[in-house]
Amino acid sequence: MSLSNSKYFPINTATSCRSKWASSTLRLNDGTTASCTKASKSVIDSNFNDFHNTEKKIMARRLMLEGKWPGDGCESCEKIENSGGFSDRQFQNQVPGVYPMALETDSTTVNVLPTVLELFFTNKCNFKCLYCNPQFSSSIQEENAKFGGSIIGDNNFKYVDNRYQDLVPKFWKWFHENSQKLQRLQLFGGEPFLQEDVLKIIDYLQQTPHPGLELNILTNLSIPTDQLNTILTSLSTSKNNNSLKRVDIQASLESWGPEQEYVRFGFDGKLFETNMQSMISMNSFRIGFLSTVNSLSINSMPELCNKYLEWNKLQPIFWYMHLVLPDDSVFNPVIFDYSVFEKSINRMTEMLPKETGDDQTTYKTFMGIASMLEKNCSTDIEKQHRLVNFLIENDRRKNTNWKITFPWLVKVLEKNNVI
């Protein structure tokens, strides 16, 4: 049973977040869980069924009930809100429904069942995104093995799958017993459409109706069209047979053209466009974009916005954006003066539609990021040097040329005497 769509998250303190009560990200490879992509992880103990109510999560909920920021990753939203922007916390709290039913009778409870489950099985992926790491991409893992480690030492994460064999059977037991209580299931990776576990989930949901469940899949939408269409047809059948309440397909990209192909190495604009048109033609999915805003994408975001407006005429598309993590990343735009991005940000401000509720949320989210950048951007020569060193090594590994792809960046770095 799901909540009425007219009801909203009932905890109204200054820091409360629906995600902290409703959402749980399960990483079955290494046995960790978190409330969102920004929150720190908790280790799943021997009692798998308690993965949503770890000591760290319960403490954070208690602090939020007192109107305090709990830290452990929540600083990201705190910083945006303190800059006058619109944070992910605020976005999550305006989503109707999708919170634990227990809050209807006791809005102070801190021990609840998740209503939103985000699943990560493996890092199998066909992309090597610049700001990513081996935890999320097997292709980066293979590249690092070939070249002796990550380009940036801070990103030299090891992909760990030491708990996969133990936890996947426990997950399926929990899922069979509790999946009907979920209101939203999100599948991510890696590239989920390349993963057998994800295909097994899709098959299970087709055979076992979950009429109250929203399924969301985050994909790079860049697998062969025939292969993709087979999967999309199965999902379309589940939706049209009312075996699922809704199917959301979120495509991850943040710019268009050579810049996108450089940042998300493996991206093929023609393949993406073909797959996008195919998905739209099925008329079965709520389609969205998920953009990781970074310093190398902002100046070509207007080109993506043109494509977005073109596709949006065929079917409404929701566009969600977030700033690249971690905050001290060399890809964070704050290491440059705001003037470097101001023209492109102003173009985006003018181009983004503002008619529908989704449009307005997208616009507010973008303006929140823009506001934070305007107040925090400042030339950081040391990090710009580190960015250049990264790009030089990245070109060596991938046979690319950052100077040809980003001529605006060359001008900025020459002006700053970085190159």
C-alpha positions in Angstrom: 0.0 0.0 0.0 1.4 3.4 -1.0 0.7 6.8 0.4 -1.6 9.2 -1.4 0.2 11.4 -3.9 -1.2 14.4 -2.2 0.8 13.7 1.0 4.2 15.1 1.6 7.1 14.2 4.0 5.6 15.0 7.4 8.8 16.0 9.3 9.3 19.7 8.9 12.4 20.6 10.9 15.0 22.9 9.2 17.3 20.0 8.3 14.9 17.0 7.9 15.3 15.0 4.7 12.9 12.5 3.2 15.9 10.5 1.9 17.2 9.8 5.4 14.0 8.1 6.4 12.8 6.7 3.0 15.9 5.8 1.0 18.6 3.2 1.3 21.4 2.6 -1.2 22.6 -1.0 -1.0 26.0 -1.8 -2.4 25.9 -5.6 -2.4 29.5 -5.8 -3.7 31.1 -4.4 -0.5 28.3 -4.6 2.0 27.7 -0.9 2.6 24.6 1.2 2.7 23.8 4.9 2.7 20.8 7.3 2.5 21.9 9.1 -0.7 24.9 9.5 -3.0 26.3 12.3 -0.7 25.8 10.6 2.7 28.6 8.5 4.2 28.3 4.8 4.2 27.4 2.4 6.9 28.6 -1.2 7.0 25.8 -3.9 6.8 26.2 -6.1 9.8 25.4 -9.8 10.2 21.7 -9.1 10.4 21.0 -8.1 6.8 17.4 -7.0 7.5 18.7 -4.0 9.5 20.5 -2.4 6.6 18.2 0.6 6.7 18.4 1.2 10.4 22.2 1.3 11.1 23.4 3.2 14.1 24.8 6.0 11.9 21.4 6.4 10.1 19.4 6.5 13.3 21.7 9.1 14.8 21.4 11.3 11.7 17.6 11.0 11.9 17.6 12.1 15.6 19.7 15.1 14.8 17.4 16.1 11.9 14.4 15.9 14.3 16.2 18.5 16.4 16.8 20.7 13.4 20.6 20.0 13.3 22.7 19.1 10.3 24.1 15.6 10.9 27.2 16.0 8.8 28.5 12.8 7.1 27.8 14.1 3.6 24.9 16.4 4.4 27.2 19.3 4.2 26.7 19.4 0.4 23.0 20.4 0.8 23.8 22.6 3.7 26.3 24.6 1.6 23.9 25.0 -1.3 21.1 26.2 1.1 23.4 28.6 2.9 24.2 30.1 -0.5 20.5 30.7 -1.1 20.3 27.8 -3.6 17.8 24.9 -4.0 19.4 21.7 -2.6 18.8 18.0 -3.2 17.3 17.8 0.4 14.7 20.5 -0.6 14.0 18.7 -3.9 13.5 15.4 -2.1 11.1 16.9 0.4 8.8 18.3 -2.3 8.3 14.8 -3.9 4.8 13.6 -2.9 4.4 10.3 -1.1 7.3 7.8 -1.1 8.0 7.9 2.6 7.5 5.2 5.3 3.9 4.7 6.3 5.0 4.6 10.0 5.5 8.3 9.9 1.7 8.8 9.4 1.1 7.7 13.0 4.5 8.8 14.6 6.5 11.5 12.8 9.3 11.1 15.4 10.1 7.4 14.8 13.6 6.7 13.6 13.4 2.9 13.0 11.5 2.3 9.7 11.4 0.1 6.6 12.7 1.7 3.4 10.3 2.8 0.8 13.0 3.7 -1.8 15.7 1.1 -2.5 18.6 1.9 -4.7 20.6 -1.2 -5.8 24.2 -1.5 -6.8 25.4 -5.0 -7.8 28.7 -4.6 -9.6 30.8 -2.0 -11.3 30.5 -3.5 -14.8 30.5 -0.5 -17.2 31.4 0.4 -20.7 32.4 4.0 -19.9 35.4 5.7 -18.4 34.0 9.0 -17.2 36.7 11.5 -16.1 35.3 12.1 -12.6 34.5 8.5 -11.9 36.6 5.7 -10.4 36.9 1.9 -10.3 34.2 1.5 -7.7 31.6 2.4 -10.4 33.4 1.4 -13.6 35.0 -1.9 -14.6 36.5 -0.1 -17.6 38.4 2.3 -15.3 39.4 -0.6 -13.2 40.9 -2.3 -16.2 42.7 0.9 -17.3 44.2 1.5 -13.9 45.4 -2.1 -13.8 47.1 -1.5 -17.2 48.7 1.8 -16.3 49.6 1.1 -12.7 46.9 3.0 -10.8 44.6 6.0 -10.9 45.7 9.2 -12.5 44.8 11.0 -9.3 46.0 9.2 -6.2 42.9 10.4 -4.2 40.7 8.4 -6.7 42.8 5.3 -6.5 39.9 3.3 -5.0 39.9 -0.4 -5.2 36.8 -2.1 -6.4 35.8 -4.5 -3.6 33.4 -7.4 -4.1 34.3 -9.4 -1.1 30.7 -9.6 0.2 28.9 -10.0 -3.1 28.5 -13.8 -2.9 27.3 -13.7 0.7 24.9 -10.7 0.4 23.1 -11.3 -2.9 21.3 -14.4 -1.7 20.3 -12.5 1.5 19.1 -9.6 -0.6 16.9 -11.9 -2.7 15.4 -13.4 0.5 14.7 -9.9 1.8 13.4 -8.7 -1.6 10.9 -11.6 -1.9 9.5 -10.8 1.5 9.5 -7.0 1.3 9.4 -5.9 -2.3 5.7 -5.3 -2.3 6.2 -2.7 0.5 8.6 -0.7 -1.7 7.3 2.4 -3.5 10.4 3.0 -5.6 13.2 0.7 -6.8 16.3 2.3 -8.4 18.9 0.4 -10.3 22.3 1.9 -11.0 25.9 0.8 -11.6 28.2 0.7 -13.5 25.9 0.3 -16.5 22.9 -1.6 -15.2 21.7 -2.8 -18.7 25.0 -4.8 -19.0 24.5 -6.6 -15.6 22.9 -10.0 -15.2 21.6 -9.2 -11.7 19.7 -6.2 -13.1 18.2 -8.2 -15.9 17.1 -10.8 -13.3 15.4 -8.0 -11.4 13.6 -6.9 -14.5 12.5 -10.4 -15.3 11.3 -11.0 -11.8 9.2 -7.8 -11.9 7.7 -8.9 -15.2 6.6 -12.2 -13.7 5.6 -10.9 -10.3 3.3 -7.8 -10.6 4.1 -4.9 -8.4 1.4 -2.4 -9.3 2.4 0.1 -6.7 6.1 0.2 -7.6 7.9 2.8 -9.5 11.1 1.4 -11.2 13.9 3.8 -12.0 17.0 2.8 -14.0 20.0 5.1 -14.4 21.8 4.2 -17.6 24.3 5.8 -20.0 21.9 4.6 -22.8 24.8 3.5 -24.8 24.6 -0.2 -25.5 23.7 -1.6 -28.9 20.2 -0.6 -30.0 19.0 -4.1 -30.6 20.1 -5.2 -27.2 18.6 -2.2 -25.5 15.3 -2.6 -27.4 14.9 -6.1 -26.1 15.2 -4.8 -22.5 13.0 -1.8 -23.1 10.3 -4.0 -24.7 10.2 -6.1 -21.6 9.9 -3.0 -19.4 7.2 -1.5 -21.6 5.2 -4.7 -21.4 5.4 -4.6 -17.6 4.2 -1.0 -17.5 1.4 -1.5 -20.1 0.2 -4.6 -18.2 0.1 -2.6 -15.0 2.7 -5.0 -13.4 4.5 -1.8 -12.6 3.1 1.6 -11.6 5.7 3.5 -13.6 9.1 3.0 -15.3 11.6 5.8 -15.2 14.6 5.7 -17.5 17.3 8.3 -16.5 20.0 8.9 -19.0 23.3 10.2 -17.6 24.9 13.0 -19.6 25.7 16.6 -19.0 26.8 18.1 -22.3 26.9 17.4 -26.0 29.4 17.0 -28.8 33.2 16.4 -28.4 33.2 17.7 -24.8 30.7 15.1 -23.8 32.7 12.4 -25.6 35.8 13.4 -23.8 34.4 13.7 -20.3 32.3 10.5 -20.6 34.8 8.5 -22.6 32.8 5.8 -24.5 29.9 8.1 -25.3 28.7 8.0 -28.9 26.3 10.8 -29.8 24.8 9.0 -32.8 24.2 5.8 -30.8 22.7 7.8 -27.9 20.4 9.7 -30.2 19.2 6.5 -31.9 18.5 4.9 -28.6 16.8 8.0 -27.3 14.5 8.1 -30.3 13.7 4.4 -29.9 12.8 4.9 -26.2 10.6 7.9 -26.9 8.8 6.0 -29.6 7.6 3.3 -27.1 5.7 5.9 -25.2 5.9 3.9 -22.0 8.5 5.6 -19.8 9.1 8.7 -17.8 12.3 9.8 -19.3 14.9 12.0 -17.5 18.4 13.3 -17.7 20.9 13.1 -14.8 23.8 15.5 -15.2 26.9 15.7 -13.1 27.8 19.4 -13.5 31.6 19.8 -13.7 34.0 22.4 -15.0 34.5 20.7 -18.4 30.8 20.4 -19.1 29.3 23.8 -18.3 30.4 25.6 -21.4 28.8 22.9 -23.7 25.6 22.4 -21.6 23.7 24.8 -23.9 24.3 22.4 -26.8 22.8 19.6 -24.7 19.9 21.9 -23.8 19.2 22.3 -27.6 18.9 18.5 -27.9 16.8 18.5 -24.7 14.4 21.0 -26.1 14.2 19.0 -29.4 13.4 15.7 -27.6 11.1 17.5 -25.1 8.8 18.4 -28.0 8.2 14.6 -28.6 7.9 13.7 -24.9 8.2 15.6 -21.7 11.7 15.0 -20.2 12.7 15.7 -16.6 16.3 17.0 -16.1 18.0 16.6 -12.8 21.5 18.1 -12.1 24.0 17.9 -9.3 27.4 19.2 -8.8 30.4 16.9 -9.2 31.6 15.1 -6.1 33.7 15.3 -4.0 33.7 19.0 -3.2 37.5 19.2 -3.5 37.6 17.5 -7.0 39.8 19.1 -9.6 36.7 18.9 -11.8 34.7 21.2 -9.5 34.0 24.5 -11.3 34.8 26.5 -8.1 38.5 26.3 -9.0 37.9 28.8 -11.8 36.7 32.4 -11.7 32.9 32.6 -12.2 33.4 34.7 -15.4 34.7 31.5 -17.1 31.2 30.0 -17.0 29.0 33.1 -16.7 28.0 33.3 -20.4 27.0 29.6 -20.6 25.1 29.8 -17.3 23.2 32.8 -18.5 22.3 31.0 -21.8 21.1 28.0 -19.8 19.0 30.3 -17.6 17.3 31.7 -20.7 16.9 28.4 -22.5 15.5 26.1 -19.8 11.7 25.9 -20.1 9.7 27.0 -17.0 6.1 25.9 -17.9 5.5 22.6 -16.1 6.3 21.6 -12.5 9.2 19.4 -13.7 10.5 22.4 -15.7 10.4 24.6 -12.6 12.2 22.0 -10.5 14.9 21.6 -13.1 15.3 25.4 -13.3 15.4 25.8 -9.6 18.0 23.1 -9.3 20.2 24.6 -12.0 19.9 28.1 -10.4 20.8 26.6 -7.0 24.0 25.3 -8.5 24.6 28.6 -10.4 24.1 30.6 -7.2 26.6 28.4 -5.3 29.1 28.8 -8.1 28.7 32.5 -8.3 29.4 32.9 -4.6 32.2 30.3 -4.3 34.1 30.3 -7.6 37.7 31.6 -7.2 40.9 31.0 -9.2 42.8 28.1 -7.6 46.1 27.9 -9.4 47.3 24.8 -7.5 44.2 22.8 -8.5 44.3 24.1 -12.0 47.8 22.7 -12.3 46.5 19.4 -10.9 43.7 19.4 -13.5 46.2 20.0 -16.3 48.4 17.1 -15.1 45.3 14.9 -15.0 44.4 15.8 -18.6 47.9 15.2 -19.9 48.0 11.7 -18.4 44.4 11.1 -19.5 45.4 11.9 -23.1 48.3 9.5 -22.9 46.1 6.7 -21.8 43.2 7.3 -24.2 44.9 8.9 -27.2 42.8 12.1 -26.9 43.7 15.8 -26.9 42.2 18.0 -24.3 43.6 21.2 -25.9 41.7 20.6 -29.1 38.5 19.6 -27.3 38.5 22.5 -24.8 40.0 25.6 -26.6 38.3 27.9 -24.0 40.2 26.1 -21.2 43.5 26.6 -23.0 42.8 30.4 -23.0 41.9 30.5 -19.4 45.0 28.5 -18.3 47.3 30.6 -20.5 45.9 33.7 -18.9 46.5 32.3 -15.4 50.1 31.2 -16.4 49.2 27.6 -15.7 50.4 26.4 -19.1 
